[in-house]
Amino acid sequence: MDCPHKVGNDAIIMFNIFSKSPNDQMMLLVGLGNPGKKYEKNRHNIGFMAIDAFADEYGFPSFRGKFQGALSEKKINDKKVILLKPLTYMNESGQSVQAAVKFYKLSPDQVHVFHDELDLEPAKVRFKTGGGNAGHNGLKSIQKHLSTPDFHRIRMGIGHPGHKDRVHGYVLSDFAKADQNWLEKELQGLSKHLPLLLDGNTEEYMSKVALNINSQG
């Protein structure tokens, strides 16, 4: 990747990260959320929930503190998968992601971010590469610290409370009991079919996850 046009230290840092050849058999999966028991069941923490579901499904080692986050690594189908939950609080998530990207010499194409999405209805999941951040502070921070929007996002719908003044309280509230059924099936689907994402089969991955969410029982 070309050095970003942005001048100053950030541009120098990003040139050092992205000018090196990436390891194609490596993937960084980032879940966004806030650290601490107070936040763990919040709508804003659905990204953390996805990462925890992956760790459980594939028997990842216990998370350890690294890159201002909680990190675990394991091979899945000959690909090294790095799970990362930034522990900087949402607004500074990019610090943790940038440190991991630099250490592992990754390209933006090897970064997948799982996050809550107000503009999608609950139980809807969409894949997106690049583009805007829709006001999501975690995405804003990652884009700032990587000096590019060209990383992958898995947008996990939580719905909108109806008015912008209610957004802060809504995302920092726990999922309702009525949400538990679809939430469990969504996390199960994201985990069960993860190898499709790792192989680049994003359309099939999204299709399989949707089928799992809409399954009976």
C-alpha angles and dihedrals in degrees: 000000000000119000109268117256090236111108129220135043096325091059091049091049093049092047088056091050101045101032091074122084110262124232101245093201093065132084131186114210112192125191118198124219145106123279124243139056091272091069105029097103096038121122087240089062098060088110091059088048091055093051091049089050091054091049091052096044096052101031099246117186117262114288116260131197113264138135090015087298147074112274138185131172135200140151117251115185092342093308120114107232120197117197116201133182109183110223096195093096118260099285093061100038090122093068091064095042093048092051092052093046091051094047095049094037093234131170121227088254089067094056120090118181121199112203146154116267122204093190093062125072117247113277092027119117126187135180120223137170120208123330129110130332100231089225094301105151094207092055091044090056094047092049090049096049095043091043089223138076091211100109125107123262130198102203111208111197120230098163129236125276090225102251131054091231089064097049098090094053092041098055091044092053125091121258112268121249088251089062096056098086098053092037092056092048092046094053090045091052094046089052100041094051098037094116088068090060092046089054092050095252093134098156093052090044092055091045093051092047091051091050090051092050092049095045119118121253 
